[in-house]
Structure formats: structure tokens, C-alpha cells
Amino acid sequence: MAARASSNYIKNLLFQNSTIGAFGGLGAVRHSTSVPKICPKIPQLPKKGRIFTAAFLGIVISGGAYVSTVNEATSCGWLFSATKLVNPFFAYLNAETAHRLAVAEAAARGWLPKEKRPDPLILGMEVWGRKISSPIGLSAGFDKNAEAVEGLLAMGFGFIEIGSSDEVPHGGKAGPDILGVNLGKNNTSEDTAADYIQGVHTSSQYAYYLVINISSPNTPGLCMLQGREQLEDLVKKVKATRDDMQWGEEGPPPVLVKIDPYLPKLDLEDIAAVALTLRLDGLIVTDTTIARPDPARENPVSEETGGLSGKPLFVLGTNVLSYLCLLTRGKVSLYGCGGISKHKAIDIFPYYNSKRKHEQHYQHPPCDRPCNCVYACSHCPCSCPCLVK
């Protein structure tokens, strides 16, 4: 009897659908090989729910197909909007790492979105005998070594300025747009003029304009060249070197000078006098600064070394432009640089009101796409010619 009872217990334990565990819980489910396995039924959506789900998925798929095929302008707008999702990723990276990813990887490899929407006709202008569709460009400092000129131009900029650099490794004149080369001096150089002259020989064949950068905050002693005698001597040597070279029908590239934002009025008067006397093709106002104006001074990173750009330069740059406009009496083209950190038109108006012709835009990641400035300018109702970097 005991053996039969034990046998029945084992059968029940092995072939019963479920048993009670030793601690009162539900034991493991066992299925007999002779009994078909019963699978739980998956609950189905009501008919209306299935119709709604199918319709929603259809709209999403159809909408994506429509956006990508209806026209380039529509798909371009959606693509630029989608790139905003990547911005938070760059906020967690080191600034240098983010910069290298943007230039060497994304822009140089053609991974950046391309601007297919035409610029408003009112923005078109002629600069140094060359027509451009947009008065907004990218200033020097982002693509220092001319690694991603084509990729950046494709984003919608009217022109690109590379550098500061002493040499341009490769490249040519890019399509209908303007490529400028920003010339600087080496930190360890004893002959400053020789560095600029070498830069003219090396890079002028690729450039539509040359910039004598005497304001880089990262180069020791460079700002000393902003004195009247030093600047006059340097400009004469650079222009003489340029004029001695052989040029085609387009002629030699224009020569401009880029100055520091924090200059006393006496220095600004000297610079204006040199520009008028030597007939400079333009002044770029302004470069980054080692100063820390309010409210940037309150930020912990203000203690770091290097040039400051972005919004803190906005008011300062506008004031310097206005003063130089009075000093040069409209006889020297003025090119605004920096201070625009938003894509709203309110950041553009003061630059136009200061009567400058050109403006340069610093791109300081992480932030929105550089072409937002193009969008902002398209809403500006001004009729004066402006070139923006």
C-alpha cells in the first residue's frame, strides 16, 4: 500500500498541470507528453483599435515618404530640424572633442545636412566682383586647416573663412561662393612680418580674400601690431608681396585687417587712419577677446584661458563698428564678426543699423546649426548690403 501510494504521488507530481509548492506557493507547471500543451491566448484589440493603429502607422510612413520625396526644400527643413536632437550629445563632450567631431568627422565627410532651400533674392549681393546668394558666412576659427570647406558651404553659408593658418594643405576655389584665408603668426616666431608674407605666398592662390589677423588672443604679443606704425609697416609688406605675384583676370585678392574688440579710442583712430591711407579693402570687427565682461565673469569657466566669443561680444562689437564707421566716413568696408548666439532676427538688426557691410558668425558648440543665422537674416527687411560671418 505504501509503495502504491508513493507511486501515485509521483505520478501526480510529474503529470499534474500544477502543484502546490512546499511553502504553499504555486509550484512549477508540468505538462504530460500525452496531453497537448495549452498556450495562453493573446488578447486582441477591438476592431476600432486595430483600425486606428493601422491608420496611424500608415500616416507616419506616408508622411515620411512624402517629406523625403515631395521636394528638396521640404526635406531639407525637416532634416535640419532633426539635427537638433544631436545637440544634447555634444553638451557632454569636451569642447575640443566636440569640435573635432564636427569638423574632421561630420563636415569633412559630408555628413552634415545640406541646405537646398534658396535664399531670398533680397539677400543676394556682389562682393569684390563676385556674387553671393547670402550675406552670412562662417568666420575663421571653426575650420582652421581647411578640412571641411565644401561641407560647410553646403550648409548654406555665403562664404567661409578658414584659419588662422600659415598654410593651406589643399583645395581650390569652391564654386560660386567665397573662400577667405585668415593669416596669423607663429607663437615662437621672431620675424612677425615674415610669417604673414609666407602666408600670402602659400595661401593666396586659394583665397578670394586675405585677412591680416593682428588680434588673436592666443598669440602672445600679437596685439602690439595694432599700433599705427607697426600696423602700417605690416600692411605695406603684405600688400607689396601680394602685388608682386602674378594674377589672372580676377586680379589679386583683397586684403583686410582683423582687430581686437577691446581697443581704446586712440588705437581705433590709428587703425582707421591706416585703413584710409593704405586703402585697405576692409576691417573685420571684432575677434574674440581675453577680457571677461559681465555677465560672462560670473560663469565659473570664465577663469579659463583663451578667447571669449558669443553673446558677450554683441554690444561691444556693435559699438566698435559704429565708431569706426564715423572714423572712416564710409570709405572703408566694415565686416562685423561674432556676438550672434541665437537664430532670432533681433540679434541681426543692430548690426545692420550700425551701417556695416559684412558680419561674421562664430559657431561655438554645442548650439543650433550655423544656418540659423541665414534664416534670421531672411526676415530682416533692410535693403543695405551686408556680409555676415
Backbone torsions as a table, in degrees:
resi	resn	phi	psi	omega
1	MET	NA	-43.0	-178.7
2	ALA	-64.2	-39.8	180.0
3	ALA	-66.3	-41.0	179.1
4	ARG	-64.7	-41.4	179.8
5	ALA	-63.5	-39.5	179.0
6	SER	-65.7	-39.0	179.0
7	SER	-63.9	-45.8	178.3
8	ASN	-60.8	-37.0	-179.0
9	TYR	-65.1	-41.5	-180.0
10	ILE	-66.1	-40.7	178.1
11	LYS	-61.5	-46.8	178.8
12	ASN	-60.8	-37.1	-178.1
13	LEU	-68.8	-36.4	-176.0
14	LEU	-85.0	-36.4	-170.0
15	PHE	-110.5	-3.0	177.2
16	GLN	-76.4	146.1	-177.9
17	ASN	-60.2	-36.8	178.4
18	SER	-155.9	152.5	179.1
19	THR	-131.4	166.8	177.6
20	ILE	-92.5	129.1	-177.5
21	GLY	-69.2	172.9	-177.0
22	ALA	-65.2	-25.1	-177.9
23	PHE	-107.0	21.2	174.6
24	GLY	88.0	-3.8	-179.6
25	GLY	-87.7	175.4	-179.8
26	LEU	-75.6	123.3	-178.5
27	GLY	-78.1	-176.4	-179.6
28	ALA	-69.4	144.5	-179.9
29	VAL	-82.5	128.2	179.1
30	ARG	-118.6	139.3	-179.6
31	HIS	-120.1	140.3	177.2
32	SER	-78.7	144.6	178.0
33	THR	-68.6	-18.8	-178.7
34	SER	-92.3	-7.6	-178.6
35	VAL	-110.4	127.2	-179.2
36	PRO	-61.3	141.4	-179.4
37	LYS	-72.5	133.4	-179.0
38	ILE	-102.3	113.6	-179.7
39	CYS	-90.8	141.2	178.3
40	PRO	-66.5	142.9	-179.7
41	LYS	-79.1	136.8	176.7
42	ILE	-84.3	125.3	-178.8
43	PRO	-64.3	135.6	-179.2
44	GLN	-98.3	147.9	176.9
45	LEU	-70.5	151.9	173.5
46	PRO	-61.2	163.8	-176.9
47	LYS	-59.4	-42.2	179.5
48	LYS	-64.2	-37.4	179.1
49	GLY	-65.3	-40.7	178.9
50	ARG	-65.0	-39.5	178.9
51	ILE	-64.8	-42.3	-179.7
52	PHE	-64.7	-43.5	179.9
53	THR	-63.1	-44.9	179.3
54	ALA	-63.2	-40.4	179.5
55	ALA	-65.3	-40.7	-179.6
56	PHE	-63.6	-47.4	178.9
57	LEU	-62.7	-37.6	178.2
58	GLY	-64.1	-40.2	179.0
59	ILE	-65.3	-42.1	180.0
60	VAL	-62.8	-47.2	-179.2
61	ILE	-65.6	-44.5	180.0
62	SER	-65.0	-40.0	179.2
63	GLY	-63.5	-42.6	177.9
64	GLY	-63.4	-41.4	178.0
65	ALA	-65.2	-38.5	179.9
66	TYR	-65.3	-46.1	-178.1
67	VAL	-62.3	-37.3	-175.7
68	SER	-81.2	-13.0	-175.6
69	THR	-123.7	-17.8	-173.3
70	VAL	-62.9	-50.0	173.8
71	ASN	-166.2	163.1	-175.9
72	GLU	-67.8	-34.0	-177.7
73	ALA	-64.5	-44.6	-179.3
74	THR	-65.7	-47.6	-179.8
75	SER	-64.3	-33.7	178.9
76	CYS	-65.3	-42.8	178.9
77	GLY	-61.5	-42.9	178.9
78	TRP	-66.0	-37.3	-178.1
79	LEU	-67.5	-42.6	178.3
80	PHE	-64.5	-37.2	178.2
81	SER	-66.0	-36.2	-179.1
82	ALA	-68.0	-27.7	-179.2
83	THR	-67.2	-16.8	178.2
84	LYS	-64.5	-22.8	179.5
85	LEU	-67.5	-20.3	-178.0
86	VAL	-84.2	-21.7	-174.2
87	ASN	-55.3	-43.5	179.4
88	PRO	-59.4	-28.0	179.0
89	PHE	-63.4	-41.2	-178.6
90	PHE	-69.3	-23.4	-178.9
91	ALA	-65.6	-22.8	-178.4
92	TYR	-93.6	0.5	-178.1
93	LEU	-100.0	157.1	170.1
94	ASN	-61.9	144.7	-175.2
95	ALA	-58.2	-42.2	179.9
96	GLU	-66.5	-39.3	178.7
97	THR	-64.7	-44.3	178.6
98	ALA	-62.2	-39.2	179.8
99	HIS	-65.5	-43.3	179.3
100	ARG	-65.7	-39.2	177.2
101	LEU	-62.6	-40.4	-178.0
102	ALA	-68.7	-39.5	-175.3
103	VAL	-87.7	-62.0	-171.5
104	ALA	-71.5	-31.1	-177.0
105	GLU	-98.1	-62.8	-172.7
106	ALA	-70.6	-57.5	-174.9
107	ALA	-70.3	-44.8	-177.0
108	ALA	-66.2	-31.3	-178.8
109	ARG	-90.8	1.0	178.8
110	GLY	75.8	25.7	-178.7
111	TRP	-88.6	-7.8	179.1
112	LEU	-76.4	150.4	177.6
113	PRO	-64.3	147.3	-178.6
114	LYS	-103.2	135.4	-179.9
115	GLU	-81.7	112.4	-179.5
116	LYS	-103.5	-12.9	-178.5
117	ARG	-76.1	129.9	-179.2
118	PRO	-69.4	144.0	176.2
119	ASP	-74.3	148.6	175.3
120	PRO	-56.6	142.8	-176.6
121	LEU	-61.4	-27.8	-178.5
122	ILE	-64.3	-19.9	-179.2
123	LEU	-84.4	-16.1	-178.7
124	GLY	-65.7	144.1	-179.5
125	MET	-157.9	168.3	178.2
126	GLU	-114.0	126.3	-178.8
127	VAL	-125.1	119.5	179.6
128	TRP	53.3	39.9	177.3
129	GLY	79.0	10.9	-178.9
130	ARG	-126.6	131.3	-177.8
131	LYS	-84.9	137.9	174.0
132	ILE	-130.1	152.1	-175.7
133	SER	-88.4	-18.3	-177.9
134	SER	-138.6	138.7	179.2
135	PRO	-85.6	13.9	-175.6
136	ILE	-114.7	128.5	-179.3
137	GLY	-135.6	-179.3	-179.1
138	LEU	-107.4	127.9	-175.5
139	SER	-78.6	169.1	176.9
140	ALA	-64.9	151.1	179.1
141	GLY	115.8	-25.3	178.8
142	PHE	-85.9	-53.8	177.2
143	ASP	-109.9	83.6	-172.3
144	LYS	-71.7	-30.0	-173.1
145	ASN	-112.7	20.4	177.6
146	ALA	56.0	44.5	-179.0
147	GLU	-88.0	-23.9	-169.5
148	ALA	-138.9	38.2	-175.8
149	VAL	-61.5	-48.6	-177.0
150	GLU	-64.9	-41.8	-180.0
151	GLY	-64.6	-37.2	179.8
152	LEU	-74.1	-39.6	176.7
153	LEU	-62.0	-35.1	-179.2
154	ALA	-67.5	-17.1	179.5
155	MET	-75.9	-11.1	176.7
156	GLY	120.6	1.5	178.4
157	PHE	-69.7	145.7	175.5
158	GLY	-77.6	-24.9	178.5
159	PHE	-160.9	162.2	-179.3
160	ILE	-130.2	136.5	173.3
161	GLU	-116.4	123.1	-178.4
162	ILE	-99.4	165.5	177.7
163	GLY	107.8	-168.2	3.8
164	SER	-68.4	139.6	-174.1
165	SER	-151.1	151.9	175.3
166	ASP	-97.0	-21.8	-178.8
167	GLU	-140.6	150.4	173.4
168	VAL	-112.1	111.2	-173.0
169	PRO	-60.7	-39.2	-174.3
170	HIS	-163.0	174.8	173.6
171	GLY	119.2	172.2	178.1
172	GLY	-144.5	-175.0	179.9
173	LYS	-73.1	123.4	-168.8
174	ALA	-91.4	101.3	170.4
175	GLY	52.4	-144.2	-177.2
176	PRO	-85.2	1.6	-175.5
177	ASP	-94.5	175.1	-174.6
178	ILE	-107.5	134.0	175.0
179	LEU	-116.4	119.4	177.4
180	GLY	-107.6	151.6	179.4
181	VAL	-120.0	124.8	179.6
182	ASN	-94.4	116.9	-176.0
183	LEU	-96.6	136.7	178.4
184	GLY	-137.3	-178.5	179.1
185	LYS	-111.6	155.4	176.3
186	ASN	-74.7	147.8	-178.9
187	ASN	-62.2	-31.9	-175.0
188	THR	-101.2	7.2	-175.5
189	SER	-74.2	140.4	175.8
190	GLU	-96.7	-22.0	179.0
191	ASP	-112.9	95.4	-175.2
192	THR	-63.7	-46.6	-177.3
193	ALA	-60.2	-35.6	-179.3
194	ALA	-62.8	-35.0	178.5
195	ASP	-64.4	-45.4	179.8
196	TYR	-66.9	-39.9	178.8
197	ILE	-63.8	-41.4	176.6
198	GLN	-62.9	-38.4	177.2
199	GLY	-62.7	-37.1	177.1
200	VAL	-64.3	-46.4	-179.9
201	HIS	-62.5	-38.9	-173.1
202	THR	-79.3	-41.5	-167.4
203	SER	-112.3	-11.1	-174.7
204	SER	-65.8	-24.6	179.1
205	GLN	-69.1	-17.8	179.1
206	TYR	-100.9	-12.7	-167.0
207	ALA	-102.4	145.6	170.4
208	TYR	-92.4	-16.0	170.4
209	TYR	-156.2	153.7	-179.2
210	LEU	-116.7	140.8	-179.4
211	VAL	-119.2	122.6	172.9
212	ILE	-86.5	104.6	-177.1
213	ASN	-89.1	109.0	178.4
214	ILE	-115.2	25.5	-173.1
215	SER	-134.3	7.3	-176.9
216	SER	-62.2	120.0	-178.3
217	PRO	-70.7	-13.7	-178.4
218	ASN	-91.7	-0.8	-179.6
219	THR	-110.4	113.4	-177.1
220	PRO	-60.8	135.0	174.4
221	GLY	76.7	-0.2	-176.1
222	LEU	-67.8	-35.6	-177.5
223	CYS	-66.0	-15.2	177.3
224	MET	-65.8	-19.2	-179.9
225	LEU	-76.5	-4.3	-178.6
226	GLN	-85.0	-1.2	171.7
227	GLY	-69.7	156.0	-172.4
228	ARG	-60.9	-49.9	-177.2
229	GLU	-65.8	-44.8	-178.7
230	GLN	-65.1	-43.0	-179.0
231	LEU	-67.6	-41.6	-179.9
232	GLU	-61.9	-42.7	179.4
233	ASP	-65.2	-42.0	-178.9
234	LEU	-66.7	-45.0	-178.9
235	VAL	-63.2	-40.6	178.7
236	LYS	-60.1	-43.6	-178.5
237	LYS	-67.3	-41.3	-180.0
238	VAL	-66.2	-45.3	-179.6
239	LYS	-66.9	-36.4	177.9
240	ALA	-65.2	-41.3	177.3
241	THR	-62.4	-44.5	178.6
242	ARG	-62.3	-44.1	-175.9
243	ASP	-69.4	-25.4	-179.9
244	ASP	-77.3	-13.8	-180.0
245	MET	-83.3	157.6	179.6
246	GLN	-87.1	135.0	-177.5
247	TRP	-129.8	155.2	179.0
248	GLY	-83.2	-153.7	-177.5
249	GLU	-65.3	-30.0	-178.5
250	GLU	-71.5	-19.3	179.1
251	GLY	81.3	180.0	-177.6
252	PRO	-71.7	154.1	178.7
253	PRO	-71.2	146.9	176.5
254	PRO	-63.3	154.4	179.1
255	VAL	-117.4	127.0	178.7
256	LEU	-122.8	165.2	177.4
257	VAL	-125.0	134.0	178.8
258	LYS	-106.0	128.7	-172.5
259	ILE	-115.6	169.1	-179.2
260	ASP	-83.8	146.6	-180.0
261	PRO	-72.8	-30.3	-177.1
262	TYR	-98.9	80.2	177.6
263	LEU	-124.0	137.9	175.2
264	PRO	-66.7	161.6	-176.8
265	LYS	-59.9	-34.2	-179.9
266	LEU	-62.8	-41.6	178.2
267	ASP	-67.3	-39.1	177.4
268	LEU	-62.9	-37.4	177.7
269	GLU	-66.1	-39.1	177.3
270	ASP	-65.0	-43.1	179.9
271	ILE	-63.6	-42.4	178.0
272	ALA	-62.6	-38.8	179.3
273	ALA	-65.0	-42.0	177.8
274	VAL	-64.0	-42.3	179.9
275	ALA	-61.4	-39.6	179.6
276	LEU	-73.6	-42.0	-176.7
277	THR	-67.3	-44.8	-176.5
278	LEU	-94.0	3.5	177.1
279	ARG	54.6	55.2	174.5
280	LEU	-62.8	149.7	179.1
281	ASP	-79.1	-11.5	177.3
282	GLY	169.2	163.5	173.9
283	LEU	-121.6	132.8	177.4
284	ILE	-100.4	122.4	-175.9
285	VAL	-126.5	112.5	6.0
286	THR	-138.6	176.5	174.5
287	ASP	-86.5	-178.6	172.3
288	THR	-68.3	170.3	-175.4
289	THR	-135.0	149.9	175.3
290	ILE	-86.4	-8.6	177.2
291	ALA	-73.1	160.7	179.7
292	ARG	-127.8	82.1	-179.7
293	PRO	-72.7	161.6	174.5
294	ASP	-67.1	145.9	-2.0
295	PRO	-90.5	9.2	-178.9
296	ALA	-61.5	-27.4	-178.4
297	ARG	-64.1	-25.1	-178.3
298	GLU	-78.7	-14.4	-178.9
299	ASN	-80.8	135.4	-179.0
300	PRO	-57.4	-31.8	-177.7
301	VAL	-74.2	-6.9	180.0
302	SER	-65.7	-17.4	179.2
303	GLU	-77.6	-12.2	178.9
304	GLU	-73.6	156.3	178.6
305	THR	-83.7	162.7	178.8
306	GLY	116.8	172.6	-177.5
307	GLY	-81.5	142.6	178.2
308	LEU	-100.5	132.1	177.4
309	SER	-131.7	-176.4	177.6
310	GLY	92.2	-154.0	-171.4
311	LYS	-55.2	-38.5	-179.8
312	PRO	-58.3	-20.6	-179.8
313	LEU	-87.2	-6.1	-169.9
314	PHE	-61.5	-58.5	-177.6
315	VAL	-66.9	-41.9	-178.9
316	LEU	-61.3	-46.5	-179.5
317	GLY	-63.4	-39.1	178.7
318	THR	-63.7	-41.2	179.7
319	ASN	-65.4	-41.9	179.3
320	VAL	-65.0	-40.7	178.4
321	LEU	-61.2	-45.0	-179.0
322	SER	-61.4	-42.0	-178.5
323	TYR	-68.5	-41.4	178.5
324	LEU	-66.7	-31.6	176.9
325	CYS	-62.3	-39.9	177.4
326	LEU	-68.4	-40.4	-177.1
327	LEU	-68.8	-38.3	-176.9
328	THR	-90.1	-8.3	175.8
329	ARG	56.6	32.6	177.2
330	GLY	75.7	9.2	-177.9
331	LYS	-91.5	-9.3	179.0
332	VAL	-124.4	130.6	178.9
333	SER	-67.8	135.0	179.5
334	LEU	-111.5	136.0	-175.2
335	TYR	-122.7	110.9	-178.3
336	GLY	-76.5	147.3	-176.6
337	CYS	-144.7	127.5	173.1
338	GLY	83.1	171.5	176.4
339	GLY	95.4	-13.4	-178.8
340	ILE	-98.2	113.4	-178.6
341	SER	-120.2	3.3	179.0
342	LYS	-127.5	170.8	178.4
343	HIS	-104.9	17.6	-179.1
344	LYS	-90.9	146.9	-177.3
345	ALA	-65.3	-20.8	-178.8
346	ILE	-62.8	-23.4	177.7
347	ASP	-81.9	-7.3	-177.3
348	ILE	-99.4	-37.4	-173.0
349	PHE	-53.3	-48.8	-177.0
350	PRO	-59.6	-29.0	179.7
351	TYR	-70.1	-39.9	177.2
352	TYR	-67.5	-40.2	-178.7
353	ASN	-65.3	-22.7	179.2
354	SER	-83.2	5.5	173.3
355	LYS	68.4	25.7	177.7
356	ARG	-86.6	158.3	-178.7
357	LYS	-93.2	-32.3	-171.8
358	HIS	-134.6	151.2	178.5
359	GLU	-139.1	137.9	-178.8
360	GLN	-108.6	141.0	-177.3
361	HIS	-111.8	121.0	173.5
362	TYR	-83.2	132.8	175.6
363	GLN	-101.7	113.2	-178.0
364	HIS	-119.8	96.6	-177.2
365	PRO	-67.4	154.2	-1.9
366	PRO	-85.2	133.6	177.1
367	CYS	-159.4	-174.1	-176.3
368	ASP	-72.2	171.5	-177.3
369	ARG	-61.8	145.2	-179.2
370	PRO	-58.5	-29.4	-175.9
371	CYS	-69.6	-5.6	175.2
372	ASN	-59.7	-29.0	177.9
373	CYS	-68.2	-31.3	175.4
374	VAL	-64.3	-42.3	179.5
375	TYR	-63.8	-41.2	-179.9
376	ALA	-63.5	-42.5	-176.8
377	CYS	-68.0	-28.7	-178.9
378	SER	-66.3	-16.5	178.3
379	HIS	-98.4	3.6	-179.3
380	CYS	-83.7	121.7	-174.8
381	PRO	-83.2	17.2	-176.6
382	CYS	-77.1	160.0	177.9
383	SER	-117.0	-0.7	-178.9
384	CYS	-79.6	146.9	178.4
385	PRO	-70.2	132.6	-180.0
386	CYS	-138.8	141.4	174.1
387	LEU	-124.0	120.7	-170.6
388	VAL	-116.4	133.0	174.3
389	LYS	-106.4	NA	NA
